[in-house]
Amino acid sequence: MAEVAVLEPVAIVSDPSQIEVKLFNRWSFDDVQLADMNYYKRAKQ
């Protein structure tokens, strides 16, 4: 019989807006600039 792993949350965040999302779990998106608005329009679709 196969064993089933029970996953537990790593951390509980009271305010989800405080979660920092990073590119490749390493770099922040703070300095990202979008020069061509066509990319933005395609991403929104």
C-alpha positions as CSV (number, residue, x, y, z in Angstrom):
1,M,0.0,0.0,0.0
2,A,1.3,3.4,-0.9
3,E,1.9,6.0,1.7
4,V,0.2,9.4,1.4
5,A,2.1,12.5,2.6
6,V,0.1,15.1,4.4
7,L,1.2,18.6,3.6
8,E,1.0,21.4,6.1
9,P,1.1,25.1,5.4
10,V,4.6,26.7,5.7
11,A,3.3,30.0,7.0
12,I,-0.1,31.7,7.6
13,V,-0.2,35.2,6.3
14,S,-2.8,37.5,7.7
15,D,-2.6,40.0,4.9
16,P,-2.1,38.4,1.4
17,S,-1.1,41.8,0.0
18,Q,2.1,41.5,2.0
19,I,3.3,38.4,0.1
20,E,6.4,39.2,-2.0
21,V,6.4,37.5,-5.4
22,K,9.8,37.0,-7.0
23,L,10.9,36.0,-10.5
24,F,12.4,32.5,-10.3
25,N,12.0,32.8,-6.6
26,R,15.0,35.1,-6.6
27,W,14.5,38.6,-8.1
28,S,11.8,41.1,-7.4
29,F,9.7,42.7,-10.1
30,D,10.5,46.3,-8.8
31,D,12.8,47.3,-11.6
32,V,10.8,45.6,-14.4
33,Q,9.8,48.1,-17.2
34,L,7.4,47.4,-20.0
35,A,8.4,49.4,-23.1
36,D,6.0,47.9,-25.6
37,M,2.3,48.1,-24.5
38,N,1.4,45.3,-27.0
39,Y,2.9,42.8,-24.5
40,Y,0.6,44.2,-21.8
41,K,-2.5,43.9,-24.0
42,R,-1.7,40.2,-24.8
43,A,-1.0,39.3,-21.2
44,K,-4.4,40.7,-20.2
45,Q,-6.3,38.5,-22.7
